[in-house]
Amino acid sequence: MDNLTMIQRSLRHVWHPCTQMKLHESQPPVPIARAEGVWLYDFEGKRYLDGISSWWVNLFGHNHPHIKAALLDQLDRLDHVMLAGFTHQPVVELSERLAALTGLGHAFYGSDGASATEIALKMSAHYWRNTGRPEKCRFIGLAGGYHGETVGALAVTDIAIFREAYAPLVRLAATVPSPDVRGALDGESAADVARRAAAGLQSWLAQHHAQTAALILEPMVQCAAGMAMYDASYLREARALCDRYEVHLIADEIATGFGRTGTMFAHQQAGIKPDFICLSKGLTGGTLPLSAVLTTDTVYDAFYDDDVARGFLHSHSYTGNPLACRAALATLELFVQTNVLARNAELAQLLDQAFAPLTRHPSVRNARRLGMIWAWDIDETASGAAPLPHFAHRYARHALAHGVVLRPIGNTLYAMPPYAMDAETAAHLAHGALAALEATLAEI
């Protein structure tokens, strides 16, 4: 099989996600035949460094032997059984492990991040219904927040391009100010921005808490908003306000969980415990689709009843799939076996050095890092030229030409590589990122 044949077959039959398919007339999809470690290989042997972990899911590199061995072993034992009325060892052990890591002892499983958002929102509203307060059925989120693209998740997603076409289907949540540090006024620190945003949250809750079920947020980093990073004090303020006004706090750790921000889960940097935690992406190390929503004894107990209608009647056919749960267990085992968080702290310093020329580039604004997430806002007008249309599309094309997979969000360039980087691959990623920027700016 060659690249061209695979591209032609794909364009004839595959509708690609989050893509205006007409763009593939000028930039066809990259056909990938295999992957190993941080590298993706096409059908003709060209390799690309996966600088964004295949949409933030891959933690330890592709085709990891420990995860692969666990999957092969599980495939010999049990491929799937429905979780309604049945149970199995991988789902029990995974639920126990996640409870130990988070302090939330009840795990409900889905297939992907948007499904986890839907589950958490429904569970929160249903909790209030079961406790005699059905009027608490509205939600709030942060400006610029992103929580998925199913209809319920779109209601709490504040990115217009994803939801405008579906506005008639969506029951929009309220939006409160983001603590994004890039919004700092003259003289303000990150903590000052967090306090100002928290004051906005307090003002809203003071008026609307009686109808509000939950606040949903991405702890520490609003990824789809251009890797908007903020001070941990906002999470402490949000937790206190949710307690005061009797509103659930949902931590969307779909992208920020499993070490991405430097701690196992981002909310832990604030020393808080949410009422719900949504997990997906890195949960299986980037091998199989799986999501989980974890919650408290208090929430769980509100559904425990003789009346079936008071139960949480949500499902999908592959809930708690044994293969996916086994991959997740193998992923969590690697955190223990390889002391990942400590190693990542050292790896981040190595990447900081490699990225230094990019960080110092005159077109870069707001260079920032949290854990294993790097971001740079690009000002294409820094040289006095007019803004460059379709910056992200142009940049991604040049990055591929230099052997790296990087896909900016608007004018925000970011890197979220697997944890399997070394000095050589760090240098390749940093060189490709900078060379792609220069090539893109040269098109002005």
Secondary structure, 3 states (H helix, E strand, C coil): CCHHHHHHHHHHHCCCCCCCHHHHHCCCCCCCCEEEECEEECCCCCEEEECCHHHHCCCCCECCHHHHHHHHHHHCCCCCCCCCCCCCHHHHHHHHHHHHHHCCCEEEEECCHHHHHHHHHHHHHHHHHHCCCCCCCEEEEECCCCCCCCHHHHHCCCCHHHHHHHHHHCCCCEEECCCCHHHCCCCCCHHHHHHHHHHHHHHHHHHHHHHEEEEEECCCEEHHHCCEECCCHHHHHHHHHHHHHCCEEEEECCCCCCCCCCCCCHHHHHCCCCCEEEECHHHHCCCCCCEEEEECHHHHHHHCCCCHHHCCCCCCCCCCCHHHHHHHHHHHHHHHHCCHHHHHHHHHHHHHHHHHHHHCCCCEEEEEEECCEEEEEECCCCCCCCCCCCHHHHHHHHHHHCCEECCCECCEEEECCCCCCCHHHHHHHHHHHHHHHHHHHCCC
